[in-house]
Amino acid sequence: MSTRLKICGITSFNDAIACADLGVDYLGFNFFSGSLRYIYPGRARSIVQSLPQTIKSVAIIVRPKLSEVMDIVKQTGVDLVQIIEPVDFKDFYQIPVPVIITKRINEDMSEDYHLKGASMILLDTYTKNELGGSGKTFDWSLIPESIPRENLVLAGGITTLNIEEALIKVKPAIIDVASGAEIKPGIKDLEKVKRLVEIIRRY
């Protein structure tokens, strides 16, 4: 199984096209208004419509109601949704595009890792005041063996310095990078993106 790369927090057309040209597989658009990487749905739609078919677009939606998820899918035309802590639904069978369910990990937490209709599960670092994009790693040994690696998205503090270790130790289907490929939140460092793609391809 080959690992693919997801770059999260896309806020501009230029960064999106540059990432696509460099060989990124997935681009994440953040619809959480409290995030420095927030993008308006209308702006995201114009970018999504301009992407080559080889790139998959992902809506990151935080603590949504089911109606909000449906609205964002309709407004943006994304290929997938990534859901963090849904409010009024417990499974994902009703959503018309594939779902990535997000779980945040620390050693003191007991989580339910069932997919419940989701296609993939994303594991990120738990931090008290942030819901993702913290730039902090978690102990990868805490990842349950019961999660099929073909359904696993690994996030949390992955950079050009530790991505090779993540590939070797975890072997996820997708590696998700936000802060590790940025100049500042929402602005991509294309040299880092290029390096991440090169390491994954070499692996």
Phi, psi and omega in degrees: 000128178269140179275141179250166185243132175243125176254122185256157176083035177288129180233354183224152178299315183299316178295320181298311182293321179296317178297319178298316180296329181280348176105015175294144185266324182228143174238130182257135179243124189265119181252023174267113188296341179276001183265145174292347179258015182298142175225140177293141180305320180296320178293318178298319181301319181295327177286313181303318181293341182266354184283147173295156183295343179286345182259134176260133179260141185231127174269124176264119187233125187253128177047053184269157161277160181301322181298325179292320177299313180299319180296316182292320176301316181292318184289326191256334183073025181293159180276329181218163170235144175245118190247131178244117174054067179299148188270309191238022175210151186244346175230172192238015184292336184279346186277132191280358176233161179301147185243137168253117177269138184255134173233137179254133193247135156216171191290345182264001186255140174251118186244156172265115186259014177291142184285329176052043178095352176283154178277327184216163176236129179257128178253126183230171181279132174283126168227146188297320189251005180227151181252012180150166179069025184282341184079012181250139178271163171240171181287108184295342178291347178280351181290122182297139176295340183289345178278117178299133183294337177287350177250007189258129170249125182256124177232180175101087171068028179273132183224182175296340184276334183236003183295325180295320177298319178297319179298317183287314187278324188256322181055052180284163175290322182223139169254130185251124182233131174240278184297333181287000178228033186233152166277316172206166185308123179091350180244117187277145172263101189291335175293322176292319178301314179301318181294319178299316179298316181299317182294317179297316181295320179295320180296000000 
